[in-house]
Amino acid sequence: MYEDFFSERISQLRSKKGITARDMSLSLGQNANYINMIENKKSFPSMTVFFYICEYLGVTPKDFFDTDNENPHLLDGVITDLKKLDTTSLEQVTGIIKKLAEK
């Protein structure tokens, strides 16, 4: 069960960034087939490598396991920008988001 989720999530996040499994493997200091082995459920990373994978993909471990968040990179950027707004602007943006979510 966890292997299925883990392999699919890595593949999803990697593909969204346009990174090949080979490039990701090599960038993590692993052999060229390392990510393919994980995505094919033949291997499972250590906790240390999992944190490197998250860092490489630009997601937090929380974002990695949040399946409702298909675009963690975009959402994190929006949240960072929202934190800079005053209360009035934040309320206006919240109204816009609610309207868009209704569609």
PyMOL commands that set and color helices and strands:
alter all, ss='L'
color gray80, all
select helices_A, chain A and resi 2-17+21-27+34-39+47-57+61-65+72-82+87-102
alter helices_A, ss='H'
color red, helices_A
deselect
rebuild
show_as cartoon
